[in-house]
Amino acid sequence: MITSSEYRKRLSKMRRNVYMNGQLIDRDHPRLEGAVNVLAKTYDMVEDPEFKEFEEIITAKSHLTGEKINRFCHVHRSVADLLAKQRMTRLTCHQVGGCIARCMGCDAINANYVISYEVDQAFGTEYHKRFVNWLRKFQENDCTGCAAQTDVKGNRPWRPHEQLDPDLYVRVVETKSDGIVIRGAKVHNSVAPCVEWILVLPTRRLTKEEGPWAVSCAVPAADDGVRLIVSAAAYDTSKELGMPGPYGSADSLTIFDDVFVPWERVFLNGEYEFGGQLALMFALYHRHSYTGCKPAMTDVLTGATALMAECNGIEREPHVREKLVELICTSELCYGTGVAAAINARRSGSGTYVPDVLYCNVSRRHAGLNIYHEFDILADIAGGMPATLPREADWLSPETRPFLEKYMKRNPAVSIEDIHRAFRWVQAISCSELAGVMQYAGVHGGGSPRMEQIAIAGSYNVEQVKNIAKRLAGIPVGGKYTFDRLGVTPRGAEADQ
Ligand SMILES: Cc1cc2nc3c(=O)[nH]c(=O)nc-3n(C[C@H](O)[C@H](O)[C@H](O)COP(=O)(O)OP(=O)(O)OC[C@H]3O[C@@H](n4cnc5c(N)ncnc54)[C@H](O)[C@@H]3O)c2cc1C
C-alpha cells in the first residue's frame, strides 16, 4: 500500500487535462485540494495508529494476490466483506464530514467482476480474465478509480440510438486489431480529476440496435483524448482555529474524444444484453455503499444539531431531543437496512457477493427522501448564524474581534472560540457551495429517485401482499399463503462457506 504523499505525487505527475473556470489547471490546484484531501485520508487512515483497531475494516486480504490491500480496492468475497465495506464507508466519511469518494471505483470494480464473468459464460469471451489481470495491478499499486457511468443523455425520453447526436451516450466508434476507440461524454464524475483510473460503464438497459453503446473499460484519467471539465467545491474552514481539512468534492464532465482503449482494458464490447445488467450491478453496489455514507452524513448532521443546541444553551429543550431522535431514526434505519442487504447477499457465479436489491434500494430511497429534512432540522436548531456569520478576517482583526467576542457569546459553558469554531463549521457543512452539492448528491447520487422506485417495485411482489389483504377481507384467493420476503433468510457465516 502507498502513502498519501505518494498518492499526491502520482497526481502531480499526470498529464494536464483538467479544465476549470476557463483554465487548464494542475491536479494540485488549490480548488482541488478539498477533494484530494478526502482521497488522501483513505491512505492516511491505514497508517494512522488511531485507526489501528479498525485495521480489518479498512484493509482486506486480496483474493488475487493474498496481499493486504486497501479495502477500497477489494472485491467482496463474503458477507463479512460487504459488512466491512459498509462499516468502512461510515467510519471514513466521519473523518471528512461527507463523501469519502473512493467508493465509486470500488463499486465499479465489483460490478465489473461479477458481470464480466457472466458475459464470458454466455458468449465464451475472455473479459473476466482481462479484468482480473487489470485489477491485480490496480490492487498491487493501491490505485484510485472513479466511475463514469452517467451519460450526458441528451433528450431524456429518447434512447441512445434515437438521439440526434449518437455521441450523447459514450459509444465505440472504431474497432481495431489491438483495441477500440470510444467517443462521447460522461457527466457528474465524482473525483475524476483526483484519481488515476476512470472506469467507463453503461448507464442503462440497451437494445439490440445499441451494441456500440454497450461498452465497459478502464481508461487512464490523463489519457490522450480525455478532457475533464471540472466543478469543485470545498469547505471554507479556518486553519487559524485548527480545523481539519479543507475537505470537498470535484465533479467532472468527462470528454472522451476518440480515446483508444487496448483490448486488455476492455471488459464489455457490444454485448448489449449485458449493458443493463452491468449498469444495474454498479448502481446496486453503489446504493449499498450509500447505506454506509448516508448514515455517516446523517451522523454528521445529528452531531452538528446537538452542537448547535449546546452552543445556544437549549440542549435540554424537548423539541431538540425530539429532532435528534428523528435524525437518529434516519441514520440507523438506513444503516440497519444496509446490514440486512449484506446479510442477505447472494454469491454470484464469479464468487463475489451481491447485496440484496430491495434492502439496498429501500435504504437509499429513505436517505434521499430525508436529506433536505435533515438540513431543515439543523437550520431550525442552529438559528440564522450559520448564514450570516462574520468572515474569518473579521474574527482575526484586532479592530473587530473584541466586538465579536462580546456579542457572539451564548451558552456560558462554551468558550467564545468554540462558539466561533462550531458556527464556522456548521456554516461550512450546511450553508456553503459544498452543502448544496451534498444535498443534490443526497437525492441523485447512485441514480435518480425514480430509478430507486423502479428497482423497489421490480423486486417486491405486490400481488402477494394484495392476497394477504384479500384473505383478511374474506375474498377467496386461489392457493396457499406465500410471501417471498420471509424467504430472505439471513445467511451470515453460512453464506461465506
Ligand atoms: C453530486 C453528484 C455526484 C455524482 N457522482 C457520480 C459519479 O461519480 N459517477 C456517475 O456515473 N454518476 C454520478 N452521479 C450521477 C447520478 O447518478 C445522476 O445524477 C442520476 O442518475 C440522475 O441522472 P441525471 O443527473 O442525468 O438526471 P436526469 O436523468 O436528467 O433526471 C432528471 C429527471 O428526469 C427524469 N427522467 C430521466 N430520464 C427519463 C425518462 N427517460 N423518462 C422519464 N423521466 C426521466 C428523472 O427520473 C428525474 O426526475 C452523481 C450525481 C450527483 C448529483
The ligand as an ORCA input file, in Angstrom:
! r2SCAN-3c Opt
* xyz 0 1
  C     -23.128     15.132     -6.580
  C     -23.329     14.022     -7.558
  C     -22.319     13.080     -7.743
  C     -22.469     12.069     -8.692
  N     -21.430     11.193     -8.903
  C     -21.490     10.343     -9.952
  C     -20.361      9.560    -10.315
  O     -19.321      9.587     -9.654
  N     -20.456      8.762    -11.411
  C     -21.577      8.698    -12.166
  O     -21.598      7.965    -13.148
  N     -22.675      9.424    -11.839
  C     -22.651     10.247    -10.767
  N     -23.755     11.000    -10.432
  C     -24.893     10.945    -11.327
  C     -26.188     10.436    -10.786
  O     -26.239      9.040    -10.809
  C     -27.251     11.094    -11.668
  O     -27.341     12.447    -11.288
  C     -28.593     10.430    -11.603
  O     -28.531      9.157    -12.184
  C     -29.632     11.274    -12.358
  O     -29.192     11.496    -13.678
  P     -29.200     12.986    -14.262
  O     -28.455     13.867    -13.346
  O     -28.755     12.913    -15.681
  O     -30.688     13.431    -14.183
  P     -31.854     13.006    -15.177
  O     -31.711     11.579    -15.547
  O     -31.943     14.005    -16.264
  O     -33.105     13.139    -14.230
  C     -33.915     14.323    -14.142
  C     -35.383     13.883    -14.033
  O     -35.787     13.332    -15.284
  C     -36.370     12.049    -15.072
  N     -36.069     11.238    -16.259
  C     -34.855     10.990    -16.803
  N     -34.975     10.206    -17.880
  C     -36.288      9.953    -18.031
  C     -37.062      9.211    -18.980
  N     -36.484      8.570    -19.984
  N     -38.383      9.167    -18.791
  C     -38.987      9.806    -17.771
  N     -38.311     10.542    -16.861
  C     -36.988     10.613    -16.987
  C     -35.697     11.529    -13.818
  O     -36.437     10.497    -13.181
  C     -35.603     12.787    -12.980
  O     -36.818     13.011    -12.315
  C     -23.651     11.991     -9.445
  C     -24.679     12.910     -9.224
  C     -24.533     13.917     -8.303
  C     -25.653     14.906     -8.110
*
